[in-house]
Amino acid sequence: MSFNHLGFGRSSFLAVWLACGVVMTGSFQSEGAQNVAARQALAKLLARPRVPLAAQASPLSAANGFQREAFSFAAEATERVPGVLVKSAQAPGRRPVVIALHGTGGNKEGQLPLLEELAARGFVAVAIDGRYHGARIPSGKGSREYVEAMWQTWRTGQGKPFLYDTVWDVLRLLDYLATRNDIDAQRIGVIGFSKGGMEAYLAAALDERIAVAVPCIGVQSFRYALEHDAWQSRAETFQAALDAAAQDAKEPVGAAFLRKFYDRVVPGIYTTFDGPKMLPLIAPRPLLVINGEIDARTPLPGVEECVTQANNAYQKAKATERLAVHIQPKTGHAVTPQAKQLAIEWFVRWLTP
């Protein structure tokens, strides 16, 4: 894999990357056992009763030459997940599918342009509303309810609205897709943006039914951010909940309190389930990481830690060609058109529509 080809311009990290071929610790067997334990721990944390899917689907008006379909299914007894599906009428039979996960404040409709691009390349493309987003909240947009849910989790210990609940919904989406006669369940890809990028790599780490993963502007080391005073931009996405929790605890907002907040609201996110621990679990399946060079929400040194650990796993699996990184030069928390096209081509390469 060539970083230059993918747009990576930091020579310091390239040197670290090359050194990974000779700097390795521990045995493959012990690391394999650790990976299994980490996956089992995450599965236990997310586990809840698997209720019947009770799936529903209905056609929508065709648009731009594509067939659209609205669907929903039960993720929990009190939670139905709404989704939208787009496919081309010229691609019959079982097709590979790509799941698109939106960011904070987004919704499934915001992914429609990407879904159409994917459908034009022969994929079935789907998007869902994450927890406390889209059709799952009264307003249908914004993130107020999402942040309020984190505050309620801080107070009650109930629910896992930051990342984990939606990861569970993605696992149930995989169950639903396997029931459809237009989906090849052996060729499932996932792409996510920001919040959705984190959910994408967590879901792929946990569930091997995801064959290809492209987390965008989401890969990060929460531990690195906490230890290097680089947590503020990420915390801005749930600032109101963090401030309310700090007031409730009568403590100042800072890295020390943020650890307590994470421990209550999204346990393990800066330890057992942090990016450097989760990305290696995706190996040897194809993984493309897309991040911005100057993205304060995913500080580049933390991204480097994640990718270095992933590279170790891909080297040991003899699958280095299945790991790629695109660092968008001089780009913050955004995905450039070039990067989006790289993502689509990655799916085409590995899912062969």
VENBELPE-V304599 format. One record per backbone hydrogen bond with DSSP energy under -1.0 kcal/mol. NH is the residue of the N-H (numbers start at 0). CO is the residue of the C=O. If there is no record, write none. Layout:
nh->NH co->CO
nh->NH co->CO
This chain:
nh->5 co->1
nh->6 co->3
nh->7 co->2
nh->13 co->9
nh->14 co->10
nh->15 co->11
nh->16 co->12
nh->17 co->13
nh->18 co->14
nh->19 co->15
nh->20 co->17
nh->21 co->18
nh->22 co->18
nh->30 co->26
nh->31 co->27
nh->32 co->28
nh->33 co->29
nh->34 co->30
nh->35 co->31
nh->36 co->32
nh->37 co->33
nh->38 co->34
nh->39 co->35
nh->40 co->36
nh->41 co->37
nh->42 co->38
nh->43 co->39
nh->44 co->40
nh->45 co->41
nh->46 co->42
nh->50 co->48
nh->55 co->71
nh->57 co->69
nh->59 co->67
nh->62 co->65
nh->65 co->62
nh->66 co->86
nh->68 co->84
nh->69 co->57
nh->70 co->82
nh->71 co->55
nh->72 co->80
nh->73 co->52
nh->74 co->78
nh->75 co->78
nh->78 co->75
nh->80 co->72
nh->82 co->70
nh->83 co->126
nh->84 co->68
nh->85 co->124
nh->86 co->66
nh->90 co->87
nh->94 co->181
nh->96 co->186
nh->97 co->123
nh->98 co->188
nh->99 co->125
nh->100 co->190
nh->105 co->102
nh->110 co->107
nh->111 co->108
nh->114 co->110
nh->115 co->111
nh->116 co->112
nh->117 co->113
nh->118 co->114
nh->119 co->115
nh->121 co->118
nh->122 co->117
nh->123 co->95
nh->124 co->85
nh->125 co->97
nh->126 co->83
nh->128 co->81
nh->132 co->129
nh->135 co->132
nh->136 co->133
nh->141 co->104
nh->146 co->142
nh->147 co->143
nh->148 co->144
nh->149 co->145
nh->150 co->146
nh->151 co->147
nh->152 co->148
nh->153 co->149
nh->154 co->150
nh->155 co->151
nh->156 co->152
nh->162 co->160
nh->163 co->161
nh->164 co->159
nh->166 co->162
nh->167 co->163
nh->168 co->164
nh->169 co->165
nh->170 co->166
nh->171 co->167
nh->172 co->168
nh->173 co->169
nh->174 co->170
nh->175 co->171
nh->176 co->172
nh->177 co->173
nh->178 co->175
nh->179 co->176
nh->183 co->94
nh->186 co->183
nh->188 co->96
nh->189 co->211
nh->190 co->98
nh->191 co->213
nh->192 co->100
nh->193 co->215
nh->195 co->192
nh->197 co->193
nh->198 co->194
nh->199 co->195
nh->200 co->196
nh->201 co->197
nh->202 co->198
nh->203 co->199
nh->204 co->200
nh->205 co->201
nh->206 co->202
nh->209 co->206
nh->210 co->187
nh->211 co->187
nh->212 co->285
nh->213 co->189
nh->215 co->191
nh->216 co->289
nh->224 co->220
nh->225 co->221
nh->226 co->222
nh->227 co->223
nh->229 co->224
nh->234 co->230
nh->235 co->231
nh->236 co->233
nh->237 co->234
nh->238 co->235
nh->241 co->237
nh->242 co->238
nh->243 co->239
nh->244 co->240
nh->245 co->241
nh->246 co->242
nh->247 co->243
nh->248 co->244
nh->250 co->245
nh->257 co->253
nh->258 co->254
nh->259 co->255
nh->260 co->256
nh->261 co->257
nh->262 co->258
nh->263 co->259
nh->264 co->260
nh->265 co->261
nh->268 co->265
nh->270 co->267
nh->272 co->267
nh->273 co->270
nh->276 co->273
nh->277 co->273
nh->278 co->274
nh->280 co->277
nh->281 co->278
nh->284 co->281
nh->286 co->321
nh->287 co->212
nh->288 co->323
nh->289 co->214
nh->290 co->325
nh->292 co->327
nh->293 co->330
nh->294 co->291
nh->302 co->298
nh->303 co->299
nh->304 co->300
nh->305 co->301
nh->306 co->302
nh->307 co->303
nh->308 co->304
nh->309 co->305
nh->310 co->306
nh->311 co->307
nh->312 co->308
nh->313 co->309
nh->314 co->310
nh->315 co->311
nh->316 co->312
nh->317 co->314
nh->318 co->313
nh->321 co->318
nh->322 co->319
nh->323 co->286
nh->325 co->288
nh->327 co->290
nh->330 co->327
nh->333 co->331
nh->339 co->335
nh->340 co->336
nh->341 co->337
nh->342 co->338
nh->343 co->339
nh->344 co->340
nh->345 co->341
nh->346 co->342
nh->347 co->343
nh->348 co->344
nh->349 co->345
nh->350 co->346
nh->351 co->347
